[in-house]
Structure formats: structure tokens, C-alpha cells
Amino acid sequence: MKEKVLDNKKNGMGMMVLFILLYAVAAVAVIFGAAFEQIPLMVIGIIWASLGWIPFLGLKVLKPQEALVLTLFGKYVGTLKNDGFYWVNPFCTAVNPAAKTKLNQSGDVDGGNAAKSVLTLATGTSASTSSTYVNKKISLKIMTLNNNRQKINDCLGNPVLVIATSHKTRGGITSVVNAHKKGKQWQEYHCKWIETHIDKGAGWKILYLIKGWLTFICLLPFCNLVHIHMSEPPSAIRKCLFMPFVKLFGKKVIVHFHAFSPDTTINSKHKGVYKYLFGKADCVIVLSQLWKKYVNDAFDLGDKVRVVYNPCTSEVSDNTYQKKKQILYAGTVNARKGYADMIKAFAKIANKYPDWKIVFAGNGEVKQGEELAKSLGIESQTVFLGWVSGDAKDKAFKESEIFCLPSYAEGFPMAVLDAWAYGLPVITTPVGGIPDIAVDGENMLLFNAGDIDKLAENMQRLIDDNELRNKIIKESVNLANTTFNIDTINNQIGNLYQEMIG
């Protein structure tokens, strides 16, 4: 028989919410029907209340590296292979064709006895092997000569729940989690990304939060570790909906702190929110030594605070583009990032370099930026690309000669990391994690935020001095391949997971 892989949508959460709502409607129908003698309405409500449990039988949860073989009245329907929360025909039955074999693979066969022996190994408790229970889910993992860690993960479920914003959200946290997904630790620890926020309207934000919270509650009992990414107060406040349940279930938790300013977070009126979250965490990750000092000065957490840098991107394509005489800015176009300072600084030297341009890749105060450039007479040398990603981002970086980020506050700027990955010389400010590694004139050019004259001077230095530019390019490539290499950072995350899980 040929295998048929089902491509069902992961609609289990939506269907479960629908069925619960229908039960609520049924209850209202019964009460309303009885009160106003609407017999048909009351009968419909009673029928649903009696039979409404049947659709719930179609809800199926698949953990990573599991498959579910479905039959309908003995006839093969197909196989689900991707992890997720599904709804299928409630009359379908799951079967394990390998249940009676002697493969003894990760406790998914042989009556589940292998799983019990591994659980005994993992927890130190005894488990009877006399049960006739058969796990109806099949492991897709490849057998190895020594797969004890793999077996433990099979028994205990998804070891790491990653709580963060949506993969569709534009920003640093999304970039970091996407980078973590590329590491071997993501598969080894069966990480599950639970999205709790999206940068759309209020309705979408509420929907994502509810969906994320329900998914979290469903998966929490089966995990060993929760990795929470958060930044500014709205993000931290949302995470307060998750932390009590993490501790209620006795799970380990890592809080990964991505904020750009202590004044808006740990030293603000919301300080108590961060004190609660950090206090409950088993480990707090910050993005630099400076941020470690900020957090310990505020809360005295000691060794609980660990520094893990953001990684450089690995999404540099093989496409080639002709270099242009342009200085690139990448990120949200707003006052904190200092876009206006960059326009004003370039205006001071633009007449001397009429064939050079400044290019802004990002959304935000684009109209204000265009108006400022026009007022300074450099609109023909100023380009706003809007938000770029994929090939457009690749093209913008590869066409540029210099990268500049005149930011006033950062955690560790992903845009600078991207510039290093693309081998661009960087002009920036000593904020956030930059002082950890910056050597002015050696691996970048620095200026204090708001110092427009110094910024203009640094731009002119890199435009004129090819030798200096090439020296800093070499250092950029070195940083991308060593300290901020994506594999290096992901290994650090994997080692931390192992330390937390044990």
C-alpha cells in the first residue's frame, strides 16, 4: 500500500475554540428556550450538549518527529507527519502498524515498554512493563547506537517551548529566534515556537495572544523548559500571563531580555514587572556585559544573568551585485535609531561627494525623513527603500560600501550584525552591546549619539580612506566568523538548554 501524506492545516486550536463556543451557545439556547418556551431551540441546545463531545475526538496533537496513521472504519486514510495541533474526522482511528514488532524504537513500539524503561532512567521512578498499552504515534527519528537523550525526549515530549513574537513580525526578536531555528539544538530539543504577538492592529494582537496562550497551556505539561523572549513593557506584561503557569507546573524557565533602554524597562515605572519575571526565572539571558551590569544593578541577580550575544545572519545569498557609492542604514526609521542625525551629517559633506548617496532600508518616519532631506537640499542623494527582506535586503547590503547606525539606545543591534555578515565597515555609537567589542578605528568607527559633526567626519574618513575601509572590512568579517558566528551562538544556547534540563 502506498503511503499518503496528509497536508491538513494545523487548525486544531481554532476548531477546539469553536467547539467550546458552540457548547456555550448550546447552554444559552437551553436556558433561553426554557425561559421563553422556545422548545425547538431548547431541543437543539440539548442535542448539541449531548453529542458535542464527538467533534473533540478529532483533535490530534503531534510532537516533533512523530507521525499518526489514520484509518476510517478500517480503511487507510493517510498519515500526518508534521508537528502541530490538528483536527481530523472524529471517526478516524489512529493505528500503529509497528506496535507488534521488535524494533523497540524510542518506546513508540513494543507496547510502550521501551518508553517506560527510559522514563525510569529519566526520572528515577519505577514503571511497570506489564501494561498492554500501545502508543498509536510513530517516531520518525533515525535509530542510533546511543540515543538515550533522544529516547528521553520521546517520553517527556517537547523539551523547550519558545515564547516570542510572531515569525511575521519585523524586528530583532524575530530575527534572533529565526537564527536559533537554524541551530542543531532546535531539533535536538524539539523546540516549539509559540507566537504571542504580531505587529498588526489591536484585534490581531489579541487573537495572537489568545491563540498563543491556549497553545502554551496545551503543551506546557509535556515540556521540560520554557524559553521566554521579551523586551519593552508591553512585551513583559504579556509574559506575565505565562509565568505563573510555568511555575505552577514546576518547569524551568529562561527569560531572554532584548530591551534597548534601561530607562524604559528595568528603571521605569514597570520595574516591578521585570522584577517578578526575572525573580521567577531560572536563568536570565542579556545581550551584553553592559546589560548584565544594568540588570544586576537593578535586581542583584548575580550569576543567574548570562550574556549570550545575538548572532550574525546566515542568510547571505550567492547573488552578486555591483557596488555603489552609498552608505546604508537598516532598521526602523525613528528618532531612537538616529536617522535624522545621519541625514544632517551627510548634508554637511554631500556637496563634496555628489556621486555618493545615503540609503535607508526600513519603515517608520519615512515621510519626515524625505522632508528633512529636501529641506537640506540632498533629496537627490537620499533614498528610502522601505522595509526590505529576502533578496531585496541582500541586494541593499551587497550594493553598499559603508554601513551606518547612529542609534541612541540598543540591546545589541541586529543591523550591525547583518553589516558584519555582509562584510561592511560600520560607523555606529557606543550603545548597548557595542562597547563589549568595539575598538574605534580598528573594527569600526565610533561617535557619541547626537554628535553630528563627528558622524560627518567619520563618513568622510571611510569615503576617502580605502586602506582604513578595507582594514575595518576585514575585522567585520572576522567578527561574523568568530564571536558572533551563528553556530557559536546556537551552541551556547544548546549548552544552556542542556544545563537547565539536566
Disulfide bonds with the S-S distance in Angstrom:
none
